[in-house]
Amino acid sequence: EAAAPILSVNNIEVIYDHVILVLKGVSLTVPKRGIVAILGANGAGKTTTLKAVSNLLRAERGEVTKGSIEFDGNRIEKLSPNELVRRGCIQVLEGRHCFGHLTIEENLLTGAFTRRDGNAAIKEDMEKVYAYFPRLRERKNSMAGYTSGGEQQMCAIGRALMSRPKMILLDEPSMGLAPQIVEEIFEIVKDLNAKEGVSFLLAEQNTNMALRYATYGYILETGRVVMDGDAKMLRENEDVKEFYLGVS
Ligand code: ATP
């Protein structure tokens, strides 16, 4: 029953620029095939937590100075972002970051850069991405920069899928999108999780939406986990309702 987690973050501390302490001992676990949410206000440390896992902190002059991170049974703090992608752990950055001057299809192809299994397999996976995201198929020859925010978010997730990930670190997928599009994207995340077995660690300010799709959540405040629990418990918790769900 107690299956080994796909990800465990153990008491990590993150410092930017050698002095700015941003994560002050964060621990969390993502079970295999789980969807887990990191919640909290702007600046609480959600993005930093994801980047600590994907090892994208260095580009921001940040570093993990304490604690450990295990992915799929191995310590990963010293691995490069590319090596992590090869092992099945990939981040979808906040703000989507598609290549605006490439078509949707070209963007998807860039997601296969770590693979060595040839064009047939890549083509097959592209079809799979289009099956999950029919809007991307419709727009495959459009320059990504001219597609809608929702399509760009789908493109960013689709591109990550092209690396055949075991886990996606998904940063604020709802940002700037209409509720209906957010729901569409979360439904696809749920499907990918159920049918492909992809695990998700999801940073969201949209607590309500995140707790509808995640099974477990962690609430961060100024670099510390102040509460965690099953999504259902968090949705019903009075403090969570008051401070994060906009219901008093
Ligand atoms: P958001 O939703 O705005 O991304 P967040 O919860 O993801 O918020 P982080 O982006 O992780 O929060 O930021 C946490 C804290 O770290 C903030 O106080 C932020 O100002 C600080 N911070 C983030 N990046 C850097 C950096 N490169 N250098 C210094 N401080 C940083």
Boltz pocket constraint, residues with backbone or C-beta under 6 A from the ligand:
constraints:
  - pocket:
      binder: B
      contacts: [[A, 16], [A, 17], [A, 20], [A, 22], [A, 40], [A, 41], [A, 42], [A, 43], [A, 44], [A, 45], [A, 46], [A, 47], [A, 48], [A, 49], [A, 60], [A, 61], [A, 62], [A, 94], [A, 203], [A, 205]]
      max_distance: 6.0
